[in-house]
Amino acid sequence: MPQIFRAQYPYAYNHELGPIFIILRPADRRKTFTCGEKIKGRVRVKTFTRASNVTISFIGRTACSKDEDSTMLFSFTNILFSDPEGIAYQAGGSFPLSTNVPMAFSPTSPTHVDFPFEFSFPERVEAYPEEINNGAYGESESFESRPGFLLPPTLWAQNGSAKVEYYLEAHLPETQKFFSGKMKVRHHIQFSPSAVVDPYLEVLAPLKPSSDVLVRQLTHSLESSENRGRLARLKNTMRSEQETLATFSVNISVPGEIRVGETIPFKIWLRHLNQREDALGPPVVSLRCVVVKAQMHILARVPLADSEHGSSTAENINIATAQFKKPILMFDGMTLGGMLPSIALDKKYLPDFKSYGVSVTHDLKVRLVIECGGKMLGVDFKRENVVFLPMRREGEAEEVLDLPLYEEDDGHRDGTGEAPAYMEEEMPPAYTA
């Protein structure tokens, strides 16, 4: 990632040999931050700059651009949150010997001065979107149009069409130029949102129909052949009536929601179907490997005065590959759940999100490598629009408003409404032994 940042912003590349340099704590340099976490560090300014002040800002923004035939079709930038004033330090008198200049994290040095800073990641987007091309962001199922939604994760599309970035920026006064010409630097930060999950809602989650069963039916020849090249494949396409065939279906349950950082719950089971009468029994089917992948769909839009432009790209993600040294036998009606290895969605992967001009959704792909009759078969499954939820964090869940169970009639709110009609009911007969 540092190479990407350096290529994108060569004029603001953060380097320790520069006149101004942002330093984070060692534990935070390669950390992925989440909502509410604090970023602490210092800005080091070389004394030869003799700068009168330094400003440190913390900014989150989304950006999108689309190039086609070297022609810029659209480009935009939206600020998600920022402190316009940042943290400003004013050096009085002769820099850096003034007592007004704070010193932190390192002893006094004749070559530099350190300015401490501390910021916190917000949980939700705070800024309204700006008008672009005399157009406003309209309401859409795939995008947001108002602040208050969960802060999106850091994103850098491979083709550069969309990005979500968070960075610290330190800059010196533009009036004080020196030989390097670099007046500001940026330090980019990795971010992934998180959510506090209510245990009560988690108990109710299994009641939701969030799993689909995907079925693949296979017909396989049980006859072995020494030549497994092109002739063998040609022979399989020209099967005779006397050839021993086995037909079975492989089923897999794929969840509709997966939380980042947690195990992917899925089950596999086998069912034998048609089989020749002269066969001794159902063929032996074993599971050799499980490959889990995802396809990330990145959508982008930019408003115009009377319409909006949009683009979409897709990127493939390798989540996990589980190979078994000893094959797992699959019997008719047997469900493989607990026997499967634990496959988790690592925290480095992005959850689904929607923002003003950028959104991300996922499709989940599962490939099973099974063995039947001495031959390996690849069985592919795909479920679209699987929601990747933000990772879990400790804390108190947001309060839910107590809504009335029914709406009162406007004419009865003052207590003058008519009472329900009285109905006289007959008493039941007395009990006799």
C-alpha positions as CSV (number, residue, x, y, z in Angstrom):
1,M,0.0,0.0,0.0
2,P,2.8,2.6,0.6
3,Q,3.8,2.2,-3.0
4,I,0.3,3.1,-4.1
5,F,0.2,6.2,-1.9
6,R,3.5,7.3,-3.1
7,A,2.4,7.0,-6.8
8,Q,-0.8,8.8,-6.1
9,Y,0.6,11.7,-4.1
10,P,4.3,12.1,-4.9
11,Y,4.1,15.8,-3.8
12,A,3.0,14.8,-0.3
13,Y,4.9,11.6,0.3
14,N,5.7,11.1,4.0
15,H,9.5,10.5,4.4
16,E,11.7,10.7,7.4
17,L,14.3,12.7,5.5
18,G,11.9,15.4,4.5
19,P,11.6,18.8,6.2
20,I,8.3,17.7,7.7
21,F,7.5,14.1,8.7
22,I,4.5,12.4,10.4
23,I,5.4,9.8,13.0
24,L,2.9,7.3,14.5
25,R,3.4,5.0,17.4
26,P,5.2,1.7,16.3
27,A,2.0,-0.3,17.1
28,D,-0.1,1.9,14.9
29,R,2.1,2.0,11.8
30,R,0.6,-1.1,10.1
31,K,-2.6,-1.3,12.2
32,T,-6.1,-1.3,10.7
33,F,-8.1,1.1,12.8
34,T,-11.9,0.9,13.5
35,C,-14.6,3.2,14.9
36,G,-13.8,5.1,18.0
37,E,-10.1,4.2,18.1
38,K,-7.5,6.9,18.7
39,I,-4.5,7.8,16.5
40,K,-1.6,9.3,18.4
41,G,1.7,10.5,17.1
42,R,3.8,13.5,16.4
43,V,4.9,15.7,13.5
44,R,8.6,16.3,13.2
45,V,9.7,19.6,11.7
46,K,13.3,20.3,10.8
47,T,14.7,23.5,12.4
48,F,16.2,24.8,9.1
49,T,12.6,25.5,7.9
50,R,12.1,28.1,10.6
51,A,8.4,27.7,10.2
52,S,6.1,30.0,12.2
53,N,3.4,27.3,12.7
54,V,2.4,23.8,11.6
55,T,-1.2,22.5,11.0
56,I,-2.2,18.8,11.4
57,S,-5.5,17.6,10.0
58,F,-7.3,14.3,9.9
59,I,-9.5,13.7,6.8
60,G,-11.6,10.9,5.3
61,R,-12.9,11.1,1.8
62,T,-14.2,9.2,-1.2
63,A,-13.0,9.8,-4.8
64,C,-13.9,8.4,-8.2
65,S,-12.7,8.9,-11.7
66,K,-13.3,7.1,-15.0
67,D,-10.9,7.2,-17.9
68,E,-11.8,5.9,-21.4
69,D,-9.6,6.5,-24.4
70,S,-7.5,9.0,-22.4
71,T,-10.6,11.2,-21.9
72,M,-11.8,12.0,-18.4
73,L,-15.5,11.3,-18.3
74,F,-16.0,12.3,-14.7
75,S,-14.1,12.8,-11.5
76,F,-15.2,13.8,-8.0
77,T,-14.1,13.9,-4.4
78,N,-16.4,13.9,-1.3
79,I,-15.2,14.7,2.2
80,L,-16.7,12.3,4.7
81,F,-15.3,14.1,7.7
82,S,-12.6,16.6,8.5
83,D,-11.5,19.2,11.0
84,P,-11.1,22.3,8.9
85,E,-8.8,23.9,11.5
86,G,-7.0,20.8,12.6
87,I,-4.4,21.2,15.3
88,A,-2.4,24.3,14.8
89,Y,0.8,25.1,16.7
90,Q,2.0,28.7,16.8
91,A,5.7,29.2,17.4
92,G,6.4,32.5,19.0
93,G,9.8,34.3,18.9
94,S,12.7,32.4,17.3
95,F,11.7,29.0,16.1
96,P,12.3,26.4,17.7
97,L,13.6,27.9,20.9
98,S,10.3,29.3,22.1
99,T,8.8,27.8,25.2
100,N,5.4,28.0,23.4
101,V,6.4,25.1,21.1
102,P,5.4,21.8,22.7
103,M,8.0,19.0,22.9
104,A,7.0,15.3,23.1
105,F,8.1,11.7,22.6
106,S,11.8,12.6,22.2
107,P,14.4,14.7,23.9
108,T,15.3,18.2,22.7
109,S,17.3,18.0,19.5
110,P,19.1,20.8,17.7
111,T,17.9,19.5,14.4
112,H,14.1,19.1,14.8
113,V,11.0,19.8,16.9
114,D,8.2,17.4,17.6
115,F,4.5,18.4,17.7
116,P,2.2,15.9,19.3
117,F,-1.3,15.1,18.0
118,E,-4.3,12.9,18.8
119,F,-7.4,12.1,16.7
120,S,-10.3,9.7,17.0
121,F,-12.1,7.8,14.2
122,P,-15.8,8.7,14.1
123,E,-18.3,6.0,13.7
124,R,-20.5,7.6,11.1
125,V,-20.2,10.1,8.2
126,E,-20.6,13.6,9.4
127,A,-20.4,15.8,6.3
128,Y,-23.1,16.5,3.7
129,P,-22.1,15.8,0.1
130,E,-21.1,18.8,-2.0
131,E,-22.9,19.7,-5.3
132,I,-20.9,18.5,-8.3
133,N,-21.6,19.7,-11.9
134,N,-24.6,21.6,-10.6
135,G,-26.2,18.4,-9.6
136,A,-27.1,16.8,-6.2
137,Y,-26.9,13.2,-5.1
138,G,-30.4,11.6,-5.4
139,E,-31.8,8.8,-3.4
140,S,-30.8,5.3,-4.6
141,E,-30.8,1.8,-3.3
142,S,-27.1,1.4,-4.0
143,F,-25.9,4.7,-2.6
144,E,-26.4,7.2,0.2
145,S,-27.5,10.8,-0.1
146,R,-27.4,12.0,3.5
147,P,-24.9,11.8,6.4
148,G,-25.3,9.5,9.3
149,F,-24.4,6.2,7.6
150,L,-21.5,3.9,8.8
151,L,-18.1,5.1,7.8
152,P,-16.9,3.0,4.8
153,P,-13.6,1.0,4.8
154,T,-10.4,2.0,3.1
155,L,-10.8,1.1,-0.6
156,W,-8.4,1.3,-3.5
157,A,-9.8,-0.2,-6.7
158,Q,-7.2,-1.9,-8.9
159,N,-8.1,0.2,-11.9
160,G,-8.1,3.4,-9.9
161,S,-11.8,4.1,-10.6
162,A,-12.8,4.5,-7.0
163,K,-11.2,4.9,-3.6
164,V,-12.0,5.6,0.0
165,E,-9.0,7.0,1.9
166,Y,-8.2,8.3,5.3
167,Y,-5.0,10.2,6.0
168,L,-3.2,12.6,8.4
169,E,-2.0,15.8,6.7
170,A,0.6,18.1,8.1
171,H,1.5,21.3,6.3
172,L,3.6,24.4,6.8
173,P,2.7,28.0,5.9
174,E,2.8,28.4,2.1
175,T,4.5,31.8,2.6
176,Q,7.6,30.1,4.0
177,K,9.1,28.3,1.1
178,F,12.4,26.6,1.1
179,F,14.6,24.7,-1.3
180,S,12.7,21.3,-1.3
181,G,9.4,23.0,-2.1
182,K,7.5,20.3,-0.1
183,M,5.1,22.2,2.2
184,K,2.9,19.3,3.3
185,V,2.9,15.5,3.8
186,R,0.3,12.8,4.1
187,H,0.2,9.6,6.1
188,H,-2.5,7.2,4.9
189,I,-4.3,5.0,7.5
190,Q,-6.1,1.7,7.0
191,F,-9.7,1.6,8.4
192,S,-12.4,-0.9,8.6
193,P,-15.8,-0.2,10.3
194,S,-17.2,-2.2,13.1
195,A,-20.5,-2.6,14.8
196,V,-21.7,-3.5,18.3
197,V,-24.0,-6.5,17.9
198,D,-27.0,-6.7,20.2
199,P,-27.1,-10.3,21.7
200,Y,-30.9,-10.2,21.7
201,L,-31.0,-9.6,17.9
202,E,-28.3,-12.3,17.5
203,V,-30.5,-14.9,19.1
204,L,-33.3,-14.0,16.6
205,A,-31.0,-14.1,13.7
206,P,-31.5,-17.9,13.0
207,L,-35.2,-17.2,12.5
208,K,-34.4,-15.2,9.4
209,P,-34.2,-17.2,6.1
210,S,-30.6,-16.2,5.4
211,S,-29.3,-19.5,3.9
212,D,-29.9,-20.8,0.4
213,V,-29.3,-24.4,-0.7
214,L,-27.4,-24.7,-4.0
215,V,-27.6,-28.0,-5.8
216,R,-25.4,-29.4,-8.6
217,Q,-26.3,-32.7,-10.2
218,L,-23.5,-34.8,-11.7
219,T,-23.4,-37.9,-13.9
220,H,-20.1,-39.7,-13.8
221,S,-18.6,-42.8,-15.4
222,L,-17.2,-45.4,-13.0
223,E,-15.1,-47.1,-15.6
224,S,-11.4,-46.6,-15.2
225,S,-9.1,-45.8,-18.2
226,E,-5.4,-45.8,-18.3
227,N,-5.4,-43.0,-20.8
228,R,-6.9,-39.9,-19.1
229,G,-6.0,-37.5,-21.9
230,R,-8.1,-36.4,-24.9
231,L,-9.1,-39.9,-25.8
232,A,-10.5,-40.4,-22.4
233,R,-12.6,-37.2,-22.6
234,L,-13.8,-38.2,-26.1
235,K,-14.8,-41.6,-24.7
236,N,-16.8,-40.0,-21.9
237,T,-18.8,-37.9,-24.5
238,M,-19.6,-41.1,-26.5
239,R,-20.9,-43.3,-23.7
240,S,-22.5,-46.6,-24.5
241,E,-25.5,-48.1,-22.9
242,Q,-23.4,-50.7,-21.2
243,E,-21.3,-48.2,-19.4
244,T,-21.6,-48.0,-15.6
245,L,-22.9,-44.5,-14.7
246,A,-23.5,-42.9,-11.3
247,T,-25.7,-39.9,-10.9
248,F,-25.6,-37.9,-7.6
249,S,-26.2,-34.4,-6.4
250,V,-24.0,-32.3,-4.2
251,N,-25.8,-29.7,-2.0
252,I,-24.3,-26.8,-0.1
253,S,-25.9,-24.3,2.1
254,V,-24.4,-20.8,1.7
255,P,-25.3,-18.1,4.3
256,G,-26.8,-14.8,3.1
257,E,-24.8,-12.8,5.7
258,I,-21.1,-13.2,6.7
259,R,-19.5,-11.1,9.4
260,V,-15.9,-10.0,8.7
261,G,-13.5,-11.7,11.1
262,E,-15.7,-14.7,11.8
263,T,-16.2,-18.2,10.5
264,I,-18.2,-18.8,7.4
265,P,-21.0,-21.2,8.3
266,F,-21.8,-23.6,5.5
267,K,-22.8,-27.3,5.2
268,I,-22.3,-29.9,2.5
269,W,-24.2,-33.1,1.9
270,L,-24.5,-35.7,-0.8
271,R,-27.5,-37.6,-2.3
272,H,-27.2,-40.5,-4.7
273,L,-29.8,-40.5,-7.5
274,N,-30.2,-42.9,-10.5
275,Q,-27.9,-45.9,-10.6
276,R,-27.7,-48.9,-12.9
277,E,-29.2,-52.1,-11.5
278,D,-26.0,-54.1,-12.2
279,A,-23.9,-51.8,-10.0
280,L,-22.8,-53.3,-6.7
281,G,-23.7,-50.2,-4.7
282,P,-23.4,-46.4,-4.6
283,P,-20.0,-45.2,-5.7
284,V,-17.5,-43.9,-3.1
285,V,-17.5,-40.1,-3.2
286,S,-14.9,-38.2,-1.1
287,L,-14.1,-34.5,-0.6
288,R,-10.6,-33.5,-1.4
289,C,-10.5,-29.7,-1.3
290,V,-12.7,-26.6,-0.6
291,V,-11.9,-23.3,-2.3
292,V,-13.8,-20.2,-1.2
293,K,-13.6,-17.0,-3.3
294,A,-15.6,-13.8,-3.5
295,Q,-16.3,-11.3,-6.3
296,M,-16.3,-7.7,-5.2
297,H,-18.5,-5.3,-7.2
298,I,-17.5,-1.7,-7.0
299,L,-20.2,0.8,-8.1
300,A,-19.5,4.5,-8.6
301,R,-21.6,7.5,-9.6
302,V,-21.3,11.3,-10.1
303,P,-24.3,13.6,-10.4
304,L,-24.9,16.0,-13.3
305,A,-27.4,18.8,-13.7
306,D,-30.0,16.6,-15.3
307,S,-28.7,13.0,-14.8
308,E,-25.7,11.1,-13.4
309,H,-22.8,9.1,-14.7
310,G,-22.0,5.7,-13.4
311,S,-19.4,2.9,-13.6
312,S,-19.0,-0.6,-12.3
313,T,-16.0,-2.9,-11.9
314,A,-15.4,-6.4,-10.4
315,E,-12.5,-7.8,-8.5
316,N,-11.9,-11.4,-7.6
317,I,-10.8,-12.2,-4.0
318,N,-9.3,-15.5,-2.8
319,I,-10.6,-16.0,0.7
320,A,-9.4,-19.5,1.7
321,T,-8.3,-22.9,0.3
322,A,-8.6,-26.0,2.5
323,Q,-6.9,-29.2,1.2
324,F,-7.3,-32.4,3.0
325,K,-4.4,-34.8,3.4
326,K,-6.9,-37.6,4.0
327,P,-10.1,-37.4,1.9
328,I,-13.5,-37.0,3.7
329,L,-15.9,-39.7,2.7
330,M,-19.3,-38.5,1.7
331,F,-22.2,-40.9,2.3
332,D,-25.7,-40.7,1.0
333,G,-27.6,-38.2,3.3
334,M,-24.6,-37.4,5.4
335,T,-24.1,-33.7,6.3
336,L,-20.6,-32.3,6.5
337,G,-20.7,-29.4,8.9
338,G,-18.5,-29.8,12.0
339,M,-16.1,-32.1,10.1
340,L,-15.1,-29.3,7.7
341,P,-12.2,-27.0,8.6
342,S,-12.9,-23.6,10.0
343,I,-12.9,-21.1,7.1
344,A,-13.1,-17.5,8.3
345,L,-13.6,-14.2,6.5
346,D,-10.4,-12.4,7.5
347,K,-10.5,-8.9,8.9
348,K,-8.4,-7.6,5.9
349,Y,-11.4,-8.1,3.6
350,L,-13.9,-5.2,3.1
351,P,-17.5,-5.4,4.3
352,D,-20.4,-4.2,2.1
353,F,-20.9,-0.5,2.3
354,K,-22.8,2.4,0.6
355,S,-21.5,6.0,0.4
356,Y,-22.3,9.1,-1.6
357,G,-20.6,8.0,-4.8
358,V,-19.1,4.6,-4.1
359,S,-20.6,1.3,-3.0
360,V,-19.4,-2.3,-2.7
361,T,-21.3,-5.6,-2.8
362,H,-20.1,-9.2,-2.9
363,D,-20.9,-12.5,-4.5
364,L,-19.6,-15.7,-2.8
365,K,-18.1,-18.6,-4.8
366,V,-17.4,-22.1,-3.5
367,R,-15.6,-24.8,-5.4
368,L,-15.6,-28.4,-4.2
369,V,-13.0,-30.8,-5.5
370,I,-14.4,-34.3,-5.1
371,E,-13.1,-37.7,-6.1
372,C,-15.3,-40.4,-7.6
373,G,-14.2,-43.5,-9.4
374,G,-10.6,-42.5,-9.3
375,K,-11.2,-39.2,-11.0
376,M,-11.2,-35.6,-9.7
377,L,-14.2,-33.4,-10.3
378,G,-14.6,-29.7,-9.7
379,V,-18.1,-28.6,-8.5
380,D,-18.7,-24.9,-8.6
381,F,-21.3,-23.0,-6.6
382,K,-22.1,-19.3,-6.6
383,R,-24.5,-17.2,-4.5
384,E,-25.0,-13.5,-5.5
385,N,-25.4,-10.6,-3.1
386,V,-24.0,-12.2,0.0
387,V,-23.8,-9.4,2.6
388,F,-20.4,-9.0,4.2
389,L,-21.2,-7.4,7.6
390,P,-18.8,-5.1,9.5
391,M,-16.6,-6.8,12.1
392,R,-17.8,-7.1,15.7
393,R,-16.6,-4.8,18.5
394,E,-17.2,-4.7,22.2
395,G,-19.5,-2.0,23.6
396,E,-23.1,-1.1,24.2
397,A,-25.5,-1.4,21.3
398,E,-27.4,1.7,20.2
399,E,-30.7,2.3,22.0
400,V,-33.8,1.4,20.1
401,L,-36.7,3.8,20.3
402,D,-39.9,2.5,22.0
403,L,-42.5,2.8,19.2
404,P,-46.2,2.4,20.0
405,L,-47.7,-1.0,19.1
406,Y,-50.8,0.7,17.6
407,E,-51.9,4.1,16.4
408,E,-54.5,5.9,18.4
409,D,-57.5,7.5,16.7
410,D,-57.2,11.3,16.6
411,G,-60.8,11.6,17.8
412,H,-60.2,9.6,20.9
413,R,-57.0,11.1,22.2
414,D,-58.9,13.6,24.5
415,G,-60.8,10.8,26.3
416,T,-64.1,11.7,24.8
417,G,-64.4,8.8,22.5
418,E,-67.2,6.3,22.8
419,A,-66.6,3.2,25.0
420,P,-67.0,-0.2,23.4
421,A,-70.6,-1.5,23.4
422,Y,-71.5,-3.6,26.5
423,M,-72.3,-7.2,25.6
424,E,-74.2,-9.4,28.2
425,E,-73.0,-13.0,28.2
426,E,-74.6,-16.0,29.7
427,M,-72.9,-17.6,32.7
428,P,-71.7,-21.2,32.2
429,P,-73.6,-23.9,34.0
430,A,-72.5,-24.7,37.6
431,Y,-70.1,-27.7,37.9
432,T,-71.7,-30.8,39.4
433,A,-69.7,-33.9,40.4
